[in-house]
């Protein structure tokens, strides 16, 4: 269906659904959707293009959802790099990771998986990085721990932190080549035939559940502020999302008039964060919040990083090798490889969650191969630029899709451009560093809950009346929570005598998504069960060999700029695992059409179980 639009680019009265990706299944009694289904429709789907100003506003919202993770990684990493007392260099690292994240986001949305998913720094790389930097040869000198003894411009100090950064860069760059190989060789796509709902569900759910501690720590700095942020996001996204707000607009035909815009549905996260941020600023200047760092609520102040804004330069262009020529060590490489494995598993789960929440069909094998390969290239770029980290798909962004009901990838393109701009203009990024930690924690409480619910919703394809499936899901989920928790509390339990192997096991066994996904994959493929019972038949609804042959999937996942159409004339394309297969011939299309008349097609439905 194609709704009538006004000349200003907004639909009449609402941001109506257009495009078949957003259509929900009806009951067969008519073409009209029920009121309940209508409320759960997406405002914009994957291939939809909102007005340019909406792309910018919604892109800022996605940027804010990923902002906490992108900012936290350089600040945490600075401890191992001996940069605790060098705020200016920390700012440069933050600008660099913003710039690289923007470039990788554009690559992923344009040539990778082509879903509306943001790329950014990954916490999976932090554990091996900190483990490497904690080795005796990389221990920070004692004088770097004393702010009065640190001269940030001295060659000795610069060599201390840059030598550590170069070691991280080399390990990340070599490790990323493994991810490039796994993606573009088709190994990920090959294994996807063995991956069903009982593997994807615990993997996605544990992405959100495993982050409960970080969300609680951030929110616990001031529960009043974090609760207010959470309450505002819930209020806007749930209670007020169907209430239009009149805005003055102007066009040549109607001149100055008002249009009703469902602003609360489109911008609940941005509005919630902005209002909480403003209230924290008012409480700061009025001294309602304590100025003593030892008192509760101090971290809710907005003036804690005020000096960063004045010190940051207006413009700085990050470039590859800006910290020197990278070096490589075996210990660092093996640890980074463990992080790469965890990141790939998490990303495959994110792809499926993102497809569900954005109204797209399940990603085909060639798109997953290409997405993982592009992420490997992103990690290679991150290592070359010197972020001290890699890149991965952001689960926070996936949660924002479920709340805003906006799945357009053009919004993510706008967000990627904004991240590049923030990386170039350092003072813009410095302003956002004043967002209080409790505000970010309140946002996490909502985001991570949506991600967990999106994972559980995949079980609708499997027969959950089967004791087999209940056992697999329950055991996978519980193991994904118990084992990492025990390893964190007993860090010395892993002692094989080989440091590199200890680091590898430490990272893998403390990654909830890896544990849950591994047990779900192993048990689902070894315990006897029919394809229908396992949910494989409903998971792959299209009756053709590969879902990439359907019209809906080709519109979402094929390469842009007519590349897929051009390559479809070559027979060798079918042997390239990361390229879409040849378009079906006219005879094949006739066979598909005749089959469609005999069998009721099942449209990919937008996730209903996540009310957010």
N, C-alpha and C positions, 0 to 999 in steps of 0.2 A: 504494500500500500504506500501511497505517496501523498502525504498530507499537504494541504494548501498552506503556503508560506506567505508571509507579508514581505514587502520589499526591503524591509530592514534586516532580513535574514532570520527573524524569529518566527516560529510557528504561531498560529492564532491561539491565543489564550494559554498555550503551554508548549513545552518542548516535546512535541508529539513523537511517537515512534515512527520511523520510516526505515524501510529495508527489511527483508525477510528474516534477517538474523534475530530480530527482536520479537518475532511472533511467537506466542505461547501456544501450546496445543489447546484446541477447543474440544468441546464435548461431542462434537459431531452433529449437534442440533441446529447449528447456525454459525454464521461467520463472526458474529459479535462475541467478544470476550466478556467474561464475567467481570463484575466490578473488582473482585479480589485479584484476578489476573491482571486487570488494567493497572492496578496500583503497583504491581511488581514488574512492570515493563521497564525497559531501559529508556533513558532519555536520548542517548546517542549510542549507536553500535560501532563496531570496529571500523567499518568503511565509511561511516558518516563523517561529514566535515562541518562542525559548528562554525558560527561566525568568528571572524579573526579575533575579536576582542574577548569572546568567550574562551577561545583556545588559550589566550594568554592568561586569563583569570584562572581557568581550571588547571593550566600548566603550573601556575604558582602554587595551587593547592597540592598537586602531586609533588612538587618540589619540597613543600613544607613537610609532607609525610615522610619523605626520605631524608630530610635535613638532619634529624636527630642522629641517624646512623652514620651519615657521611661526616658529620662534625665530630662524633664521638671517636671514630677510628684514629684520626691523626692525634687527637689529644691523649688517647690511651697509649698509642705507639710512641709518643714523645718521651714517655718515661724510660722505655728501653733504649731510646736514641740519645739519652742524656740531654733532653731539650726542655726539662721542667721549667727552667728559668729564662727561656728564650721565646717570649710571646710572639715576636715578629716572625721568627722562622716557623713557628706553629701556624701562624696566619698564612705563610707561603705554602705550607703543606696542605692546608685547607683549600686554598685557591687552586692548587694543582689537582687535588682529588675532585673538586667540582668541575674543573675543565675537562679532565679525562672522563668523568662520569657522563658529562653531556655528550662528548664525542661518541662514547660507547653506546649511549642510549639511541642516538641517531642511527648508528650502524645497525643496532639490533632491530629497531622498528622498521628500517628501510630495507635491509638486506638479510636480516637474521630470521627470527621466528615470526616477525611482522605482527606481533600482538602488542597491545598498549601496555608495555611493561618497562619500568625504569631500571636502568643499570647503575650500580653504585658500589661502593666499597663493601667488602664482605667480612663478617666476623669470623668466618671459617679460617681465614688466613691469619687472624690475630694470635690464636693459640700457638701455632708453630713459629710465628715470627717472634713472639715474646719468649718462647722456649729457646730459640736460637740465640737471642740477645742476652739471655740469662746464663749462657755458658761462661766459664771462667775467662776465656780470652776476650770476651766482649763485655765484661762487667764495667760499668761506668766508673771512671776515676772518682775518688772521694771529693776532689775539689769541685766537680761539676754539680754536686748536691748542695753546695753553698752558694746562694745567690750573690753574696758579696764578693766571691772569688771568681765569678764567671764573667769573662769579657767576651761578649758575643761576636766581636770583630777580630779577635786574635786568631792567627793561623792555626795555633795548637787546638783551640776549641773547635774551630770549623772542621779540622781533620778528624776530631773525635767522633762527631755525629755523622759526618759525611761518609766516613769509612764504614760505619754500621749500615747506613742507608744503601751504600753501593753493594754490600753483601746481600741485603734483602732484595735489591733490584735484580741481581743476577739469578738468585734462586727462583724468584717469581717468573722471570722471563723464560728460564729453561723449563720450569714446571708447567707454564702455560702452553708450551709446545705439545705436551702430552694431551691437554684438553683439546687443542686444535686437531690433533690426530684422531682422537676418539670421536669428535664431532663429524669432521668431514669424511672420515673413512666409513661412516655408517654403523659403527658398533652400537651407538646408543639406539638408533632406529631398529637395529636387529633385535636388541633385547626388549624393545617395546612390545613385541608380539607376545611376550611372556608377562607383561605388566598389565594388570587389570585394576578394578576399583579397590580390591583388598590390599594392593600395594600402594596405590596413590593415596587412599584415604588416611592411613596412619602417617604417611610422609608429610602430607600437607597439614594435618591437624597438629602434628608435633612441631611444625615450624612456629605456630602460634603459642602452643603450650610450653615449649622449651624456653620461651622468652619471658615467662611470667616473672622471673626474678629481676630482670633488668627493668621491666615495667614497674614492678613494685618498688624497686630502689629509687627510680626517678620520681615516681608519684609520692613516695614516702618522705621526700624532702619537705613537703608541705601538703598534707592531705586535703586541706581546705581548698587550695588553688587547683590541685589535680582533680578533685571531685567536681569543682565548678566547671572545669574544662570538659570533663566527661559528660556532665549533665547538659551542658550547652550543645555538644555534638549530638547527643541522643535527642534532645529537644528539637533541634533543627532537622535532623535526618529522619526522625520517626513521627513526631507529633505535628510538625509544621510543614512537612515536605509537600503536602497537597494543598497548601494555602498560597495562592498567588499574591504577589506584591506589585502594586502599580508603580511603574517607572516612567518618567517623561522621556519620550522618544520623538524623533523628527525625521520625516522624509518628504520628498517633493510632492507627493500626492496628498497625504493627510496632514502635512505641515506638522505643527507641534501637537502631539497627542500623548496619551498614556497607553502603555502596553502592560499586560499582566505577565509577569515572569515568575516562575517557580524557583526563586533564588535560594530557598532553604534546601531544596532537593539537590541543587547543583553545587552549592558551596557550604555544606555543613561543617566540614573540617576547617576550612579557611576562616569562616565566621567564628567558630568556637575558639580557635587559637588566637585570632586577632582580638576578640573581646577579653579573653583571659589575660593576654599580653598587656592590653591597655589598662586593665584593672591592676595588674601587678606594677605597672609604671606609676599609676596614681598612688598606690600604697607605698611605693618606694620614695617618691618625692614628698609625701606627707609623713614619712617615718613611721608608718603603721607596721611595716616589716622591720625586724631587728637589724641593726647594723653591726652587731657582734657576731663574728664568724662561728662562735661556739654555741650560739643560741639557735633553737629550732625555728625554721622558716627563713633563715638567712639566704639560702639558695633560691628563694623565690624573688629576690630583688633583681631589677633590670640593669643596675649599674655595676655589676660585678666585673664586667669586661669592657668598661667604658674606655680604657686606655688603648684597647686594641683598635678601636675606630680611628683614633688620632694617629696611631703609629702606622697603620696600614697605608701603603701607597695607593694612589688613584688607579694606576694602570700597571700591570705586570703581565708579560706573556710567558707562560711556562713552555719549556721546550725539552725534547728528549736529551738525556745526559746532562741535565743542569747541575747535578751533584757530582759528576765525574763518570769515569768508565766503570760499569758494573763488574763485580767479581762474583764467583760462584764457590760454594762449599757443599760437600756431600750431605752433611748433617742438615743444613738449611734446605737443600733440595728435597730430601725425603720428607721432611716435615711439611713443606709446601705442597708436595704431591698428595699428602693426606687431606690437606685443605681443599685441593682441587677436586678430589673424589667427593667430598662432602658437598662442595658447592654445586657439582653437576647433578647430584641426586636431588638437592634442594631445588635447583632450577627446573628440572623435569616436572616436579610437583607444582612449581609456580606456573609453568606453562599451562598445565591442565586447569589450575584454579583460575588463571587469568582468562582462559578461553571460556570457561563456564560463566564467569562474572561479567564478561564483555559481550555475551551473546554469540560467540563464535563456535563453530563445530570443533570437535576434538582435534588437536593438531596432528597432522599426518607425520609419517616417519621422516620424510625429507625435510620438513620444517623443523622438527626437533633436532635432526642432525645439523642443520644449518645454524640453528639457534645456539647449540652447544659450541659449534666451531667458531661462531662470531664471538661468543663469550671468551673463548680461548684467545682470540685476537685482542679482545678488550683487556684481558689480563696481561698480554704481551705489551700493549700500549701503556698500561698502568705501570708496569715494571720499567719500561724505557723512560717514561716521564718522571719516575721517582716519587710515586705516592706512598711507597712502603707497603702497599696492599694490592689486591687484585680487584676484579669487578664481578658482580653476579646480579641476578635478577632480584629485585627488591620485593619482599613479602609485604612490606608496609604499603607499597603502591597497589598491590593486589587487593588489600583490605579497603583501600580508598575507592576502588572500583565498585565494591559491593555496597558501599555507603552512598556514593553520589549517583549511581546508576548511569554514569557516563563512561562508555567504553571506547570512545573514539581514539584511534591512534594518532590523529593529528594533534590532540591535546598533549600527548606524550612528546611529540616532535617539538611542540612549543616549549614544553618543560625542559627538553634537552638543550634547546637554544638558550633558554634562560640560564641553565647551569653553566654553559660556556661563557656567557656574558658575566656571570658572577665570578667565574674563574679568572677573567681578564680584569675586571674592575673590583679590586680587592676591598674597597670600602663598602660596596654593596653587600658582599658576603659578611663583612665585619658587623654590619648592622644586625643581621640575623643571629649573630652569636649572642645577642642580649636576650633571646627568648629564654625565660627561666626554665630550669630543669623540671619543676613540677608540672608546667604546662605541657611539655613534651611527654611526661609520664602519663598525664591524663589522656592524651591522644593515643598512646600505646595501649591503654586499657581497652579502648574501643577497637582499634585496628587489629590487635592480636586475637581478640575474640572472634572477629569476623573471619579471619584466616582459619581458625580452628573449626568454625562452623562450616566453612566452604569445603574443608577436607572431609568432614563427616557426611556431608550431603552426597558425596560420590557413592555412598553405600546404597543409594536408592536403586542403583543398577543391579546390585547383588541381592540374592535371596537371604535376607537377614532372619528368616524363620529357620534357616539351616543352622544346626548346632556347629557344623564345621566352620561356617563363616563367622559366627559369633566368637568361637574360640580363637580363630586367626586374628581377627581385629582386636579383640580384648587383650590377647597375649602380646601382640605387637605394640599396642599403645602403652601397656603397663611396663613392658621391658624398656621402651624408649624413654620412660621417665625414671625408672628405678636404677638402671645401670649407670647412666651418666651422673646421677646424683651421688651414687656410691663412690664412683671414681673421683668426683670432685672432693668428697670428704676424706678419701684415702689416696692422695696423689702418689704416695710411695708404694702403692700396692703393685704397680707394674714395674718390675725390675728383672728384665731378661738378661742383663749384662751387656746388651748392645744399646747404646744411647740412641742411635737412629731408630731402631725398632721400637724402643720405649716411646719415643716421640710420636711415631706413626700410630701405635696402639692408643696412646693418650688422646690424640686428636679424634680418632675414629670412635673410640668408646665413650667420649664425652659429647658426641654429636647425636642428639636425640633423633633427628631426621634420618640419619644413617642407620641407627639401631632399629627403629620402627620400620623403615623401608626395607631393610635387609630381611628381618623376620617375616614381614608380610609377603615379600617376594618369594622367599624360600618355602614357607609353609603353603602358600597358595599354589605353587607349582609342584609340590611333592605330595601333599595330601590329596587323595582321590576326590574328584568332584566334576560334575558336568559343566560344560561351557555356560549353560544357562544359569546354573546354580552359582558359579563364580562371577557371573555378571559380564562375562566376556562378550556374549552375543549382544546384549543391550548396550555395552560399552562401544562396540563397533557396529552401529546400527545400519550403516550403509551396506547393501548387499553386494557391493563390488569388492575387489581384492584390496584396494587402497582407498581410503576416504578422500585422498587428494584428487580423485577423478570426478568428484561431485562439483557442481557449479558453485555451491556455497563455499566449499573449502578452497577452490581455486581463486575465488575473489579475495579471500583473506590471506592465503599463504603463498600464492605464486609470487615470483620476483617482479619488481616494479619496472616501469619505463618500457614495457613491452618486451623485456628480456625473455620471459617464459614463452611468449608467442613466437619469438624469433628462434629460440632453441628447440621448440617443439617439432620443427621440420627435420631435425637430425636424429638418426636412429640411435646414436651412441648415448643420448641423454638418459635412456632408461638404465644405463649401467653406472651412472653417477649418483651416489646415494644422497647427495644434498641438493639435487635439482628435482623439480617436479617432473613426473613422467610425462610422456607424450600425451597430448590431448586425444580423447577417443575419436575414432573415425566416424563418419556418418553412419556406417553400418552398425557400429557399436552403439551409437546414440539411439538408433532405431530399436535395437534390442533392449536398451535401458528403458526407452519410452514404453515399449510393449510390456516390459516387466512392471513398470510403474502402474499400468492400468489394471494389472492383476493383483497387485499388492499395495496396500495403503502405505505411503511413505511416512516415515517418522521424522518430523522436523526437529532439529536440535533445539532444545528448550533452554530458556534462561533459568538459572537456578532460582528455585522458589523457597527452598528451606531456609535461606538466609534472609531474614526480613530486612536486615540493614541494607 
